């Protein structure tokens, strides 16, 4: 069975100097990914597993923010990621 993937991203970067020695950069990323016919690993007994196709699409969307401060050889990073994944075939859509 063919696997289908749909993905879109938007990536924005900004760099600036705060002083002659301190530099600042920020990267903001947004993404959306949807996979149809994804493979799932299912437990059929305590020692046996099988692969099967997900009955519906798996969707993941989110954003990631990266901030970097630089002073001479010292670098300080801050990162935040928000990920929202939906397994449409599971009850309650976790």
Secondary structure by P-SEA (a helix, b strand, c coil): cbbbbbbbbbbbbbbbbccccbbbbbbbbbbbbbbcbbbbbbbccccbbbbbcccbbbbbbbbbbbbbbbcccbbbbbbbbbbbbbcccccccc
